[in-house]
Structure formats: C-alpha cells, structure tokens
Amino acid sequence: MHSSHLLLEEPIRMASILEPSKSSFFPALTKIVGTLGPKSRSVETLSGCLKSGMSVARFDFSWGDAEYHQETLDNLKIAVKSTKKLCAVMLDTVGPELQVINKSEKAITLKADGLVTLTPNQDQEASSEVLPINFNGLAKAVKKGDTIFVGQYLFTGSETTSVWLEVDEVKGDDVICLSRNAATLAGSLFTLHASQVHIDLPTLTEKDKEVISTWGVQNKIDFLSLSYCRHAEDVRQTREMLKKLGDLSQTQIFAKIENVEGLTHFDEILQEADGIILSRGNLGIDLPPEKVFLFQKAALYKCNMAGKPAVLTRVVDSMTDNLRPTRAEATDVANAVLDGSDAILLGAETLRGLYPVETISTVGRICAEAEKVFNQDLYFKKTVKYVGEPMSHLESIASSAVRAAIKVKASVIICFTSSGRAARLIAKYRPTMPVISVVIPRVKTNQLKWSFSGAFEARQSLIVRGLFPMLADPRHPAESTSATNESVLKVALDHGKQAGVIKSHDRVVVCQKVGDASVVKIIELED
C-alpha cells in the first residue's frame, strides 16, 4: 500500500497514472458509511456492501418505523457473521426537520412563477396551490424575500425533484410563496428547508428520544448522528440523556452540521462532540454554493487537528440511478480524501439507489487512489506544529510510532489498546499504512455479573481513517510485565498475514504498554 506512494507535488509520469492499482485486503483507508433502506436490506446485498468496504451502517429514522429498521439490522447481523467483516451501527435522529405532508401520495407539479401556500393546517390536501407542513411557527420565522426549498429526498441538486420558493407574503399562520422553478414532487413526504432561518424546535425531538431509548438501547448503537446540531449545548444534553441509558453511555455522538447556526458555533460543537458529519445536502442550500468548499476544507482541517473523525456526505448522487459517477463527483470524493476526511457517507445512493454495492466499491477505489498521493509528510509536520510542545505522553508515543513506521517503510502499525484512544491518536497522524488496533477487553463487574468491555471500542474505530480493529482474547493480557508480549502480538501478526497486509521480511511497528511504560518497537519478520 505504502510502496506505491506518489506525491502530486513531485513530477508524475503521466503514463504511470494508467498502471493498474494493486489490490489490497482493505479496499481503502478511508471508511464508508452506508445508509440502509429499501434497496440495501437483504442479506445478500448487505454481504456485498460489507465485502465492498462498508464499515458503518446508518439507520435514518426520518422515515421507516423501528420494526422496519430492526428487520434490516437483523439481516445485517447475519451478513456480518457470514462475511466475517465487522460493522458498526449509527442511528440518525430526525431532529427539527420540517416536512410537507402529502397524505394522498399523488405527484404534485409546481409551475415556475406560480404561487403556492405553505400552511400548518394538515387537514388540507396537498396540491400545486397548497402544501401542508408539520410546523406552525413558520409564519413567525420568515419574512418577505426569504428562501425556502422543498425537496424530494432532500435536494439532490436536481431541479426536477426540488423546488426553490421565495416568500411573497405572510398571512396569519400561512406563508405564500413564489415558485422560482418548475418541479414535480412525488411521494408521501418532502423535506422543507428555510434558508438561514432559525427554527424554534428542540434538536432532540420527543420522537427521537423515544427511538433512542427503545431501539437504540436494544441494539447498543455505536454512534448517534445528531441531526441539525446547532449549539454545543445540544451535544451536552444528548450526552446526559445517553448516560442515563446504561449501555449507551459509551455511544459516540457525531454532530451533524447542516445549517448556518451549526456553522457559526462549529468550534464549540467540535469540542463537545466525538466526531462531525458535514451534511452538505442541507448546508449546500443554506450557504451560497460558492462558499461550500471553504466550509468543507476549514471544517475538515479543524477536525483533523482535534483528532476527531470527520464524515462527509452527498458525494455521488448521480450513482443513485447510474452505474458510474460523474467526473465532478469522482474528483469530489478524491478531494474529500486529500482534504482529510475520515469517512464518506452515502445516503440515497445506498438507501434507494439501484447500485448500492457498486457505489460502495467505486467510492472505495477512488479513495484508495487519492490516499496514494496524500502528502503525509506535510500533514504530519502541520499536525505536530499544531499540537505544539510539550506534547502529552500519549501524543508523543503516537507521533513517534507513525514517524518510525514511515522511516522504516513498515507494512502496518499494530497498536494494543483497551479504550481505543491510543489507536485513534496514531490514526490522527494519518500514517500511509493500515493501523491494526488490537482492542484488549477489560473485565468489569456491577457486583451482580461480570462483563467484558471492548466490542464498543473496536466497532467505534470503524469510522476512523486507517484504523482496522480486532478484538483480542481476554485471556491474553495487553499489558505485560515482560518486554515480550508474544501471545497477543502473534495473534495480531497472524491476522495481518491472513489479511494479506503482512508478508515475510516485512517490518512492523508495534505500539504497546509494558508495565507503566509505553513502548514503540520495530520488528522485522522472518520467513
């Protein structure tokens, strides 16, 4: 993986671009989050998704009930067993999402320059003149000239499935708008987005709380994607709630930034959250199009320096209906990797798209190509400079492990960890080789029963770029008083050999605790 590392900053022989890529056990270091739904819930399709490189499954509660999602998750568990590929579970909340209710489900056609009324009166039938909505405070929140988007499957950017409205007048609780384009809305539910307008609804709705405390607890979710996160306080309140839910006290909260309010409070949100999802679908209509790239690059840089995973959405929309992405989309995926994204989140492409498995493998291949030219040296220097001196003990060990691995051209870094923190810190320095994070289970008791921790920590590294977890046998200790910790190390090396990332005569960098000291060692493998 590391041997074919090129740099865009150095002259590339153009013909070399056409050389076939070497296949690798890990499709890419960058992770892929797939949203599961109608087109991706059979065991067969899910097995294909896992083999193609999906490592996190997202369950979006904006649609579908708990029972539907449970069936999908049960199928995923069968696919995980049969493919032997780990997969984490992410629950995506609905949040203060405004929706147009179309009970009859008949397609609605809107004409350009026509007038349409948005009303909170849900008894009215949806038509090209009237759109009933699920929020009665819209008239108080908007004013003449404001922009409102109504979109099927949330503004794919396609002008035929989403409509751009301009507020013409506010009449009591109704908002009368002028349609800027012609569009046909089909389906029972459309999302409504008022651009740069504060919507006075809680970030965690009552429905969200109910889903988390029932479905979330039952399935011990690894990640909670907090939709429409607008303030750090949103994350704090959600964490308080999770702490009271026993098993979910370890669930990581990923703040989804999807409007100007979230953008304005980004720094405080980043401090509180475990990771960030840059939801470009909504952001792309809340911000002027020419500003989106700037937010993306700035936000990814901040996440990278904080060592927190950053996930990017809306990359290959056209693959919902097509086998190949557009050139712009393929370039966009590669740029996301070069900008420092940890994971790419696929929405409609896997949820209702015709080619979920092909989409995952295409995105994985683009990511792998971009990783080959990622300037790790420059990135490493930037990160070390940002962290400053004196470095913390762990930070110093992590950066030394990456530096050593690059200098000796190691094929992998093996890190022993129980909380997962050491492995995440190594990944923060973006080594060019995979990091096998060996999670050592810890035994805990609540006086009534014994239990092992470790499964959560292992699955949560499935969203971090370059981290590949394996659970160690709890009978082999990670911390060893002797300097050789052969048993666990041997298991990890065998795992690497089976995976095809370690061959004889390779060098491997190992990061482990010996007694109270942290040690980085380089081992050269025999035949």
C-alpha positions as CSV (number, residue, x, y, z in Angstrom):
1,M,0.0,0.0,0.0
2,H,2.8,2.4,1.0
3,S,5.3,1.3,-1.6
4,S,3.3,2.9,-4.5
5,H,3.1,6.2,-2.7
6,L,3.4,9.1,-5.1
7,L,3.2,12.8,-4.4
8,L,1.3,15.3,-6.5
9,E,3.9,17.8,-5.6
10,E,6.5,15.7,-7.4
11,P,6.6,15.2,-11.2
12,I,4.3,12.3,-12.1
13,R,5.0,10.4,-15.3
14,M,1.5,10.7,-16.9
15,A,1.6,7.2,-18.3
16,S,2.0,5.8,-14.8
17,I,-1.5,7.1,-14.0
18,L,-2.8,4.3,-16.2
19,E,-1.0,1.5,-14.4
20,P,-3.5,-0.9,-12.7
21,S,-3.8,-0.4,-9.0
22,K,-2.6,-3.2,-6.7
23,S,-5.5,-4.9,-5.0
24,S,-5.4,-4.8,-1.2
25,F,-7.4,-6.6,1.6
26,F,-8.6,-3.2,2.8
27,P,-10.4,-1.5,-0.1
28,A,-9.2,1.9,1.3
29,L,-8.0,3.5,4.5
30,T,-11.0,6.0,4.2
31,K,-14.1,4.5,5.7
32,I,-17.6,4.2,4.0
33,V,-20.9,4.7,5.9
34,G,-23.8,3.3,4.0
35,T,-27.4,4.3,4.7
36,L,-29.6,1.2,4.7
37,G,-33.1,1.1,3.2
38,P,-35.4,-0.5,0.6
39,K,-32.6,-1.3,-1.9
40,S,-30.0,-2.4,0.7
41,R,-31.6,-4.5,3.3
42,S,-31.5,-8.1,2.0
43,V,-28.8,-10.3,3.5
44,E,-27.3,-10.8,0.0
45,T,-27.0,-7.1,-0.8
46,L,-25.7,-6.3,2.7
47,S,-23.0,-9.0,2.4
48,G,-22.0,-7.4,-0.9
49,C,-21.9,-3.9,0.8
50,L,-19.6,-5.3,3.6
51,K,-17.3,-7.0,1.2
52,S,-17.1,-3.8,-0.9
53,G,-15.9,-1.8,2.1
54,M,-18.9,-0.5,4.1
55,S,-17.8,-0.4,7.7
56,V,-20.6,1.6,9.3
57,A,-24.4,1.1,8.7
58,R,-26.6,4.2,9.1
59,F,-30.2,3.9,10.1
60,D,-32.1,7.0,9.3
61,F,-35.2,7.5,11.4
62,S,-36.6,10.3,9.2
63,W,-38.6,7.6,7.5
64,G,-39.5,4.0,8.3
65,D,-40.5,2.7,11.7
66,A,-38.4,0.9,14.4
67,E,-39.7,-2.5,13.2
68,Y,-38.6,-1.9,9.6
69,H,-35.1,-0.9,10.8
70,Q,-34.9,-3.8,13.2
71,E,-35.5,-6.3,10.3
72,T,-32.8,-4.6,8.3
73,L,-30.4,-4.7,11.3
74,D,-31.1,-8.4,11.9
75,N,-30.2,-9.1,8.3
76,L,-27.0,-7.0,8.7
77,K,-26.0,-9.2,11.7
78,I,-26.4,-12.4,9.5
79,A,-24.3,-10.7,6.8
80,V,-21.6,-9.7,9.3
81,K,-21.4,-13.4,10.5
82,S,-21.2,-14.8,7.1
83,T,-18.6,-12.3,5.7
84,K,-16.6,-12.0,9.0
85,K,-16.5,-8.2,8.4
86,L,-17.2,-6.0,11.4
87,C,-19.8,-3.3,11.0
88,A,-20.8,-0.5,13.4
89,V,-24.3,0.8,13.8
90,M,-25.2,4.5,13.5
91,L,-28.7,5.8,14.5
92,D,-29.6,9.1,12.7
93,T,-32.1,11.3,14.5
94,V,-34.8,13.2,12.7
95,G,-34.2,16.5,14.7
96,P,-36.2,19.7,13.9
97,E,-36.8,18.7,10.3
98,L,-39.6,20.5,8.6
99,Q,-41.7,18.3,6.3
100,V,-44.5,18.7,3.8
101,I,-47.2,16.1,4.4
102,N,-48.8,14.6,1.2
103,K,-51.3,12.1,2.5
104,S,-52.7,11.1,-0.9
105,E,-49.1,10.5,-2.2
106,K,-50.2,11.8,-5.6
107,A,-47.4,13.6,-7.5
108,I,-47.6,17.4,-7.2
109,T,-46.4,19.6,-10.1
110,L,-45.4,23.1,-9.4
111,K,-45.0,25.7,-12.2
112,A,-42.3,28.4,-12.4
113,D,-43.6,31.8,-11.2
114,G,-46.8,30.2,-9.7
115,L,-47.9,30.9,-6.2
116,V,-48.1,28.2,-3.5
117,T,-49.2,28.5,0.1
118,L,-47.4,26.7,3.0
119,T,-49.9,26.0,5.8
120,P,-49.7,24.3,9.2
121,N,-53.3,23.1,8.6
122,Q,-52.6,19.4,8.0
123,D,-56.2,18.6,7.3
124,Q,-55.8,20.3,3.9
125,E,-54.9,18.1,0.9
126,A,-51.5,18.7,-0.7
127,S,-51.8,20.2,-4.2
128,S,-49.9,22.6,-6.5
129,E,-51.6,25.5,-4.7
130,V,-51.3,24.3,-1.0
131,L,-48.6,22.4,0.8
132,P,-49.5,21.4,4.4
133,I,-46.4,21.4,6.8
134,N,-45.7,19.9,10.2
135,F,-44.7,23.1,11.9
136,N,-46.9,26.0,12.9
137,G,-44.2,28.6,13.6
138,L,-43.0,29.1,10.1
139,A,-45.0,32.3,9.6
140,K,-43.3,33.8,12.6
141,A,-39.8,32.7,11.5
142,V,-39.8,34.0,7.9
143,K,-40.2,37.3,6.1
144,K,-40.8,38.5,2.6
145,G,-37.8,37.7,0.3
146,D,-36.6,34.7,2.4
147,T,-35.7,31.5,0.5
148,I,-37.4,28.2,1.2
149,F,-36.5,24.9,-0.5
150,V,-38.9,21.9,-0.7
151,G,-37.3,18.8,-2.0
152,Q,-38.0,15.1,-2.5
153,Y,-35.3,13.1,-0.8
154,L,-33.7,16.3,0.3
155,F,-32.4,18.5,-2.5
156,T,-30.3,16.2,-4.7
157,G,-29.5,19.4,-6.5
158,S,-31.7,18.1,-9.3
159,E,-34.1,20.9,-10.4
160,T,-36.8,18.4,-11.3
161,T,-37.3,17.0,-7.8
162,S,-36.9,20.1,-5.6
163,V,-38.4,23.5,-5.8
164,W,-37.0,26.9,-4.8
165,L,-39.6,29.1,-3.2
166,E,-39.3,32.8,-2.4
167,V,-41.6,34.2,0.4
168,D,-44.0,36.6,-1.1
169,E,-46.2,37.4,1.9
170,V,-47.1,36.1,5.4
171,K,-50.8,35.8,6.0
172,G,-51.7,34.7,9.6
173,D,-50.1,31.2,10.0
174,D,-49.8,30.8,6.2
175,V,-46.8,31.6,4.1
176,I,-47.5,32.5,0.5
177,C,-44.5,31.8,-1.8
178,L,-43.5,32.3,-5.4
179,S,-42.1,29.3,-7.1
180,R,-38.8,30.1,-8.8
181,N,-38.6,26.8,-10.9
182,A,-40.9,24.1,-12.2
183,A,-40.7,20.7,-10.4
184,T,-42.6,17.6,-9.7
185,L,-42.7,16.3,-6.2
186,A,-43.6,12.6,-5.8
187,G,-44.0,10.5,-2.6
188,S,-45.6,11.0,0.8
189,L,-43.0,13.2,2.4
190,F,-40.9,16.1,1.2
191,T,-38.4,18.0,3.3
192,L,-38.7,21.7,3.7
193,H,-35.7,23.9,4.4
194,A,-35.9,27.6,5.2
195,S,-32.6,29.1,4.3
196,Q,-30.7,30.8,7.2
197,V,-33.8,31.0,9.3
198,H,-33.9,29.9,13.0
199,I,-36.5,27.2,13.6
200,D,-37.7,27.2,17.1
201,L,-37.8,23.4,17.7
202,P,-35.7,21.2,20.0
203,T,-32.7,19.5,18.4
204,L,-33.7,16.2,20.0
205,T,-37.5,15.8,19.5
206,E,-39.7,13.6,21.7
207,K,-39.8,11.1,18.8
208,D,-36.0,11.0,18.7
209,K,-35.8,10.4,22.5
210,E,-38.2,7.5,22.3
211,V,-36.4,5.9,19.4
212,I,-33.0,6.2,21.2
213,S,-34.3,4.8,24.5
214,T,-36.0,1.8,22.8
215,W,-34.4,0.8,19.5
216,G,-31.1,2.5,20.4
217,V,-30.8,0.7,23.8
218,Q,-32.0,-2.6,22.4
219,N,-29.3,-2.6,19.7
220,K,-26.5,-0.9,21.8
221,I,-25.8,1.6,19.0
222,D,-22.2,2.6,18.4
223,F,-22.9,6.1,17.0
224,L,-25.6,8.6,17.3
225,S,-25.8,11.1,14.5
226,L,-27.3,14.2,16.0
227,S,-29.2,16.0,13.1
228,Y,-29.4,19.8,12.9
229,C,-26.9,20.2,15.7
230,R,-26.8,24.0,16.3
231,H,-25.0,24.5,19.6
232,A,-22.5,22.7,21.9
233,E,-25.4,22.5,24.4
234,D,-27.3,20.2,22.0
235,V,-24.4,17.7,22.3
236,R,-24.2,18.1,26.1
237,Q,-27.9,17.5,26.6
238,T,-27.8,14.4,24.4
239,R,-24.8,13.0,26.3
240,E,-26.7,13.5,29.6
241,M,-29.5,11.5,28.2
242,L,-27.3,8.7,26.9
243,K,-25.5,8.4,30.3
244,K,-28.9,7.5,31.9
245,L,-29.4,4.8,29.3
246,G,-26.9,2.2,30.7
247,D,-25.4,0.6,27.7
248,L,-25.5,3.8,25.7
249,S,-23.1,5.7,28.0
250,Q,-20.3,4.6,25.6
251,T,-22.2,5.6,22.4
252,Q,-20.3,8.3,20.5
253,I,-22.1,11.4,19.4
254,F,-21.5,12.7,15.9
255,A,-22.8,16.3,15.5
256,K,-24.4,16.8,12.1
257,I,-23.7,20.3,10.8
258,E,-26.3,21.2,8.3
259,N,-27.1,24.9,8.6
260,V,-25.6,28.3,9.3
261,E,-26.3,28.1,13.0
262,G,-24.2,24.9,13.3
263,L,-21.5,26.5,11.2
264,T,-21.4,29.6,13.4
265,H,-21.0,27.5,16.6
266,F,-18.7,24.9,14.9
267,D,-15.7,25.3,17.2
268,E,-17.7,24.8,20.4
269,I,-19.6,21.9,18.9
270,L,-16.3,20.2,17.8
271,Q,-15.0,20.4,21.4
272,E,-18.1,18.6,22.8
273,A,-18.8,16.0,20.1
274,D,-16.9,12.8,19.4
275,G,-17.0,13.4,15.6
276,I,-18.6,15.6,13.0
277,I,-20.8,14.9,10.0
278,L,-20.7,17.6,7.3
279,S,-24.1,17.3,5.9
280,R,-23.6,19.0,2.5
281,G,-27.2,18.4,1.4
282,N,-28.7,20.9,3.7
283,L,-25.6,23.0,4.1
284,G,-25.4,23.4,0.3
285,I,-28.7,25.2,0.3
286,D,-28.2,27.2,3.5
287,L,-24.9,28.5,2.2
288,P,-24.3,30.2,-1.2
289,P,-22.9,27.4,-3.5
290,E,-19.5,29.2,-3.8
291,K,-19.0,29.1,0.0
292,V,-19.5,25.3,0.5
293,F,-15.9,24.2,-0.4
294,L,-14.5,26.8,2.0
295,F,-16.5,25.5,4.9
296,Q,-15.7,21.9,3.9
297,K,-11.9,22.5,3.9
298,A,-11.9,24.6,7.1
299,A,-14.1,22.2,9.0
300,L,-12.1,19.1,7.9
301,Y,-8.8,20.8,8.9
302,K,-10.2,21.6,12.4
303,C,-11.5,18.0,12.9
304,N,-8.1,16.6,11.8
305,M,-6.1,18.8,14.2
306,A,-8.5,17.9,17.0
307,G,-8.1,14.2,16.2
308,K,-11.8,13.8,15.8
309,P,-13.4,11.8,12.9
310,A,-14.9,13.9,10.1
311,V,-17.5,12.4,7.8
312,L,-18.6,14.0,4.5
313,T,-22.0,13.4,2.8
314,R,-23.5,13.9,-0.7
315,V,-20.7,12.8,-2.9
316,V,-22.0,10.6,-5.7
317,D,-25.7,11.5,-6.0
318,S,-25.8,10.5,-9.7
319,M,-25.0,6.9,-8.7
320,T,-28.5,6.6,-7.3
321,D,-29.6,5.9,-10.8
322,N,-26.3,5.3,-12.7
323,L,-23.5,2.8,-12.6
324,R,-20.8,5.5,-12.8
325,P,-20.4,8.8,-11.0
326,T,-19.9,12.0,-13.0
327,R,-16.3,13.3,-13.4
328,A,-17.0,16.1,-10.9
329,E,-18.3,13.6,-8.3
330,A,-15.3,11.3,-8.7
331,T,-13.0,14.3,-8.3
332,D,-15.0,15.5,-5.3
333,V,-14.6,12.1,-3.5
334,A,-10.8,12.3,-4.1
335,N,-10.6,15.9,-2.9
336,A,-12.5,14.9,0.3
337,V,-9.8,12.3,1.0
338,L,-7.0,14.8,0.2
339,D,-8.7,17.4,2.5
340,G,-8.5,14.9,5.3
341,S,-12.0,13.2,5.5
342,D,-12.1,10.1,7.7
343,A,-15.2,8.6,6.1
344,I,-17.6,9.2,3.2
345,L,-21.3,8.8,4.0
346,L,-23.6,7.5,1.3
347,G,-27.3,8.4,1.6
348,A,-29.8,8.0,-1.3
349,E,-27.1,6.1,-3.2
350,T,-27.4,3.1,-1.0
351,L,-30.8,3.7,0.6
352,R,-32.9,3.7,-2.6
353,G,-30.2,3.7,-5.3
354,L,-30.2,0.9,-7.9
355,Y,-26.5,0.1,-7.4
356,P,-25.6,0.1,-3.6
357,V,-22.8,-2.4,-3.8
358,E,-21.2,-0.9,-7.0
359,T,-21.4,2.6,-5.4
360,I,-19.5,1.5,-2.3
361,S,-16.8,-0.2,-4.3
362,T,-16.5,2.7,-6.7
363,V,-16.1,5.2,-3.9
364,G,-13.6,2.9,-2.2
365,R,-11.5,2.7,-5.3
366,I,-11.5,6.5,-5.7
367,C,-10.5,6.9,-2.0
368,A,-7.6,4.4,-2.4
369,E,-6.2,6.3,-5.4
370,A,-6.4,9.6,-3.5
371,E,-4.7,8.0,-0.5
372,K,-1.7,7.1,-2.7
373,V,-0.9,10.7,-3.4
374,F,-1.9,12.1,0.1
375,N,1.0,14.2,1.3
376,Q,1.6,12.5,4.7
377,D,4.9,14.3,5.3
378,L,3.3,17.8,5.0
379,Y,0.3,16.7,7.0
380,F,2.5,15.2,9.8
381,K,4.5,18.4,10.1
382,K,1.3,20.5,10.2
383,T,-0.2,18.3,13.0
384,V,3.0,18.3,15.1
385,K,3.2,22.1,14.8
386,Y,-0.5,22.5,15.7
387,V,-0.1,20.2,18.8
388,G,2.9,22.2,20.0
389,E,5.2,21.4,22.9
390,P,5.4,19.9,25.4
391,M,3.4,17.1,23.9
392,S,1.4,14.8,26.1
393,H,2.9,11.4,26.8
394,L,0.4,9.5,24.6
395,E,0.6,12.1,21.7
396,S,4.4,11.8,21.7
397,I,4.3,8.0,21.5
398,A,1.6,8.0,18.8
399,S,3.5,10.5,16.6
400,S,6.8,8.6,17.1
401,A,5.1,5.3,16.1
402,V,3.9,6.9,12.8
403,R,7.3,8.6,12.1
404,A,9.1,5.3,12.7
405,A,6.7,3.3,10.5
406,I,7.2,5.7,7.6
407,K,11.0,5.9,8.0
408,V,11.4,2.0,8.0
409,K,8.7,1.6,5.4
410,A,6.7,-0.7,7.7
411,S,3.7,-2.5,6.2
412,V,1.5,-2.0,9.2
413,I,1.4,-0.4,12.7
414,I,0.0,-2.7,15.4
415,C,-1.4,-0.9,18.4
416,F,-2.6,-2.5,21.7
417,T,-5.3,-0.5,23.3
418,S,-8.2,-1.0,25.7
419,S,-10.0,2.3,25.4
420,G,-9.1,2.8,21.7
421,R,-7.6,6.2,22.4
422,A,-4.0,5.3,21.6
423,A,-5.0,3.8,18.3
424,R,-7.1,6.9,17.4
425,L,-4.1,9.1,18.2
426,I,-1.9,7.1,15.9
427,A,-4.6,7.4,13.1
428,K,-4.7,11.2,13.8
429,Y,-1.2,11.4,12.2
430,R,-2.5,9.7,9.1
431,P,0.1,7.0,8.5
432,T,0.2,5.7,4.9
433,M,-0.1,2.1,6.1
434,P,-3.1,0.5,7.9
435,V,-3.2,0.6,11.7
436,I,-4.3,-2.7,13.2
437,S,-5.9,-1.7,16.5
438,V,-5.9,-4.7,18.9
439,V,-8.5,-4.0,21.5
440,I,-7.9,-5.8,24.7
441,P,-11.1,-6.4,26.6
442,R,-11.3,-5.2,30.2
443,V,-13.3,-7.2,32.7
444,K,-15.9,-5.1,34.7
445,T,-18.4,-6.1,37.3
446,N,-21.5,-4.4,38.7
447,Q,-21.4,-6.8,41.7
448,L,-24.1,-8.9,40.1
449,K,-22.4,-10.1,36.9
450,W,-19.1,-9.9,35.1
451,S,-18.8,-8.4,31.6
452,F,-16.1,-7.6,29.1
453,S,-15.7,-4.2,27.5
454,G,-14.1,-3.9,24.1
455,A,-16.7,-4.6,21.5
456,F,-17.9,-1.0,21.5
457,E,-14.3,0.3,21.3
458,A,-13.4,-2.0,18.4
459,R,-16.5,-1.0,16.4
460,Q,-16.1,2.7,17.0
461,S,-12.7,2.7,15.3
462,L,-14.5,1.6,12.1
463,I,-15.3,5.2,11.3
464,V,-11.6,6.4,11.7
465,R,-9.4,6.6,8.6
466,G,-6.8,3.9,8.6
467,L,-7.9,2.0,11.7
468,F,-8.8,-1.6,11.4
469,P,-9.8,-3.2,14.7
470,M,-9.6,-6.8,16.0
471,L,-10.7,-8.0,19.4
472,A,-8.1,-9.8,21.4
473,D,-8.7,-12.8,23.6
474,P,-9.2,-11.5,27.2
475,R,-7.1,-14.4,28.5
476,H,-4.0,-12.8,26.9
477,P,-3.1,-9.6,28.8
478,A,-2.2,-6.5,26.8
479,E,0.0,-5.1,29.5
480,S,2.7,-7.5,30.2
481,T,5.4,-7.2,32.8
482,S,7.9,-8.9,30.5
483,A,9.1,-6.9,27.5
484,T,7.8,-9.6,25.1
485,N,4.1,-9.8,24.8
486,E,4.2,-12.7,22.4
487,S,0.8,-14.3,22.7
488,V,-1.3,-11.3,21.6
489,L,1.3,-10.0,19.2
490,K,1.4,-13.4,17.5
491,V,-2.4,-13.3,17.1
492,A,-2.2,-9.8,15.6
493,L,0.6,-10.7,13.2
494,D,-1.2,-13.8,12.0
495,H,-4.3,-11.7,11.5
496,G,-2.2,-9.3,9.4
497,K,-0.7,-12.2,7.4
498,Q,-4.2,-13.7,6.7
499,A,-5.4,-10.2,5.6
500,G,-2.5,-10.1,3.2
501,V,-1.1,-6.8,4.6
502,I,2.0,-8.5,6.2
503,K,4.4,-10.7,4.3
504,S,7.7,-12.3,5.4
505,H,10.7,-9.9,5.7
506,D,8.2,-7.1,6.3
507,R,8.8,-4.6,9.0
508,V,6.1,-3.9,11.5
509,V,5.9,-1.2,14.1
510,V,4.3,-2.2,17.4
511,C,2.9,0.2,20.0
512,Q,2.2,-1.3,23.4
513,K,2.3,-0.8,27.1
514,V,4.9,-2.7,29.1
515,G,4.2,-2.2,32.8
516,D,3.8,1.5,33.2
517,A,5.8,2.5,30.2
518,S,4.6,2.9,26.6
519,V,6.9,1.3,24.0
520,V,7.3,1.6,20.3
521,K,9.3,-1.2,18.7
522,I,10.1,-2.2,15.2
523,I,10.1,-5.9,14.3
524,E,11.4,-7.5,11.2
525,L,9.6,-10.7,10.3
526,E,11.4,-13.9,9.4
527,D,10.3,-16.3,6.7
